[in-house]
Amino acid sequence: MKPLLYFSYGMTKSGSTLAYMLVRTALIAAGMAQPRLISAANIGGKRINMVEHLTRADAKELLDEARATGHMIVLKTHTRPDDPVVVDLLQSGLAIGHAVCRDPRDMVLSMLDHARHSRRLGQAEFTEFATIDAAIDNIRHQTNSLTAWLRLPNILSLCFEELAFETPQAARRILGHLGLRMNPGHLAELVLESGQTNKNRGKQARHIGEMPADLAKSLGAEFAPLIDTLITHRAKLPQDGAVTLPPPASLRISQISEPAL
């Protein structure tokens, strides 16, 4: 069974838009147009298909639209995969996807940057993360969501460092996951030159020079399972498929409900 849907999940400020654009551009280059879906589940803008929680009726609409195109459609999401139908889609092979993460210490700094920028412009976006504590608390919840995605089958693990600084390598892994043959360097070039990646500062390991050492040490200890497994030792990860991520010390991983048969 060929997959019809691709879930592109990412943590905040993790390079998730870059990952989404690599998938979308690869599909288009392979002749798989990515039209705007008319399903009520689609909450995206004019150029993007984006979903949050899905009912079985939503999933049927999305699958019907994908079948009408004759190929896979990529859907961006920032939502935890709590819906049984999402588990169903991935376990049945009707969907595949990826989950993107970043070092939480660098996420904090980037979220605070965005909050300051929004305040200067009089915008509301990210202003709820005006304090370090608010940003850290949000990242704790996002880590739980990331873990939930990575426990599911057919989910490729990606991280900010690979996407932003080893983009051809990330493109190669994404193409392999999609089962497409294309020059990964060319794919990376197309996306990076498109100006549609929502790039912020694009700096690696910001926390080393921009975060108080005691805070960086504390966060490094709290999120050690994520940092060690998905970032520091990412070369040891399988090239595709589910990844077992140990729980952060401060979190209890919620169980994913079994799909209804």
N, C-alpha and C positions, 0 to 999 in steps of 0.2 A: 504494500500500500504506500503510495507516494504522499508525503505530507502536503497539506493544503494551506496551513497557517504556520507562521513563524512568530513566536513571542520574543520580542526584544525588551528584556527587563534590565534596568540599571539603577544603582543607587544614585543619590543626588551628587552632582558634580564629580561623576566617575568616568566621564567620557562616553556616557550612554548614547548621546546623539551621534557621536562619531561611529560607534558600533552599529547603530541603527542604519546610518547612511552607507556603511560598508555593505551591509546585507542588501539594502534597497538597491544600491547602485549595481551590485553584482547580479541581482535578479533581472534588472532592466537590461544590463549588458548582455545577458543570456536570452533576451527576447521575451522576458516575463514582465510585461507592463504592470505598473502598480497604480491602478486607478483609485480614486477616492471612493470608498465604500459608502453605500447609502444606509447601511444597517443602523438602527437606533442605538446600538452599542458603541458606535464609533463617535468618540468625543473629540477627535483631532481637528486641526485647522484645515485650511484649503489644500495643503500639500502633504499631509501626514495622516495615516490611519493609526488611531490610538484608542485603547480600550482600558477600562478599569475592571470592575467585577462583571462576570458573565453569568447569565442564566442559561438553561438549556435551549430556550427559544433564541436567545442572542447567538449562541454558538451555531445553531442550525442556520440562522440568517447569514452569518459570516461564512460558513462552509458552502452554502448555496451560492453566494456571490463569488467565492474563490473557484468553485467548480465551473461557474459560468465563464470565468476568464480562462480556465483550463490549466491553471498553474498556481503556485504558492504566492500568498500575499503576506507581507510582513506587517506586524502590529506592534507599535511601541506601547510599553506599559511601565508604570512605576508601582504597581499594585501587588500585594502579596497574593500568592496563588491559593487562596482558601476555597475557591469554588470547585466543587467536585467535578464539574464538567471540564475544567482546565486539566485536572489530573487525568480524566478520561481521554481527552484529546492527545495528551502526551504519551500515555500508556498504549493507546491504540495505534500510534504512528500517524495519526491525522495531523499532528502538530509537532514541531521541534522548536528549539529556541536557544537563547543564550542568557546568561546572567552576568552583569558587569559590576565589579567592585572597585574600591580604592582604599588606600590606607586611611582609616578614620581620622588620624591626626591631620592629614592634609585636607580631608573633607571639611573638617571644622573650620579651617582657615579660609577655604574657598566659600563656604556658606556665609561666613561673616563678611567677606569681601562683597558678596552679592547683596547682602542686607544693607551694607553702607551705601553701595551704588544705588540701590532702590530708594533709599531715604533721600539721597541727593536729588534724585529725579522726581520725588514726590510719588513714587509708585509703592504698591503694597507687596509686590513679589519678594519673598524671602525675609520680609521685615519681622516675621515671627521668630527669626533666628538672630535676634539682635544681641544675644548674650551667648557666651561659651556654653553655659549650662543647658540652654535651650537647644543648641545645636547638637551637643553630646547626647542629650536625651532622645532626640529624633534619630540619631545614628544608631542608638541601641535598638530602636524599633526596626530600622531598616536592615540591620544585621540579621534580625530574626526573619525578615522577609527574604533576604538573600539566601539564608540557610534553607528556607522552605523551597525555593526554586532549585537550589543545587541538589536537593534530595530527590528530585524528580528525574525520570529518564529523558534522554535526548536533549539535555540542556548543556550547552558548551559554557565553560567557565572562562571569562575574560577579565582582565584588570586594566586599570588606567595606565599603568606604566607601559604595558605592552601596546595598548592602543595608541597612546600619545607619542611614544618614543621608539617603538619598534613596529610601526604601522604596517609595513609589508609582511612582517611575521604574523601579526594579528589577521591581516587580510588572507594570508595563506591558510590559517586555521579555519577561518570563517568559510572560505571557499570549499575546503575539505568537508566541513560539516554540511554544507549545502549540496555537496556532490557536483560542483561545477568546476570546469577547467577554464582558467583564465590566468593571465600573468598577475600575480599578487602585487607586484610593484606598480603595475599600471593601474590596478584598482585603487591602491592607496593614493596614488597621485591624483586620480580623478576626484576622489572624495576630498582630499586635503585642499585641492585647488578650487573646490566648489564654493567655499565660503559658507557652508551650511552645517558646520560642526559645533556651533555654540562654544567655541574655544574661549576660555578665560585667560589665565596667565600661562597655562601649560608648563608649569615648573615642577620638576621632580623632587620628591622628599622635602617639601617646603618646611615641614615642622622642624627640621634640623636647625635652621637659622632663624625661624620666625615664631617659634613657640617656646615658652618657658620650659626649661629642661625638666623640672619636676612634673609639670603637666604632661609633657610628651612621654615621660617614663611611666606615669600612671596610666595613661591611655594605651600605651604600648603593652602594658601588662594585662589590662582589661580585655583588649581585643587581640591578644596574642594568637589565638587559633586562626582568626581570619588573616592576620598579617603574615604569619609563618606559612600557612598552608597555601594561600592563594596569591601571595605577592613574593615573599622572600624565596620560597621554594617552588614557584610556579612551574619551573621546568620539569619537575617530577610528576606533574599532573597528567592524567590521560588527555589525549588530544581532543576527545569529545566524550559525551556521556556524563552520567551523574558523578558528582564529587562528594565525598563524605567530609563534611566540615565539623570539627568538634565545636560544642557550644561555647560561646563567650562565658567567662566566669560569672558575669552578672546576669545572665539570661537563662531562661528555661525554654527550650525549643518546643513550640506547640506542635502537636501532631497533625499531619495532613489526613483529612478524612478519606476513607476508601471510596473509590468511584462507584456510583450506582450502576448495576448491571442491567 
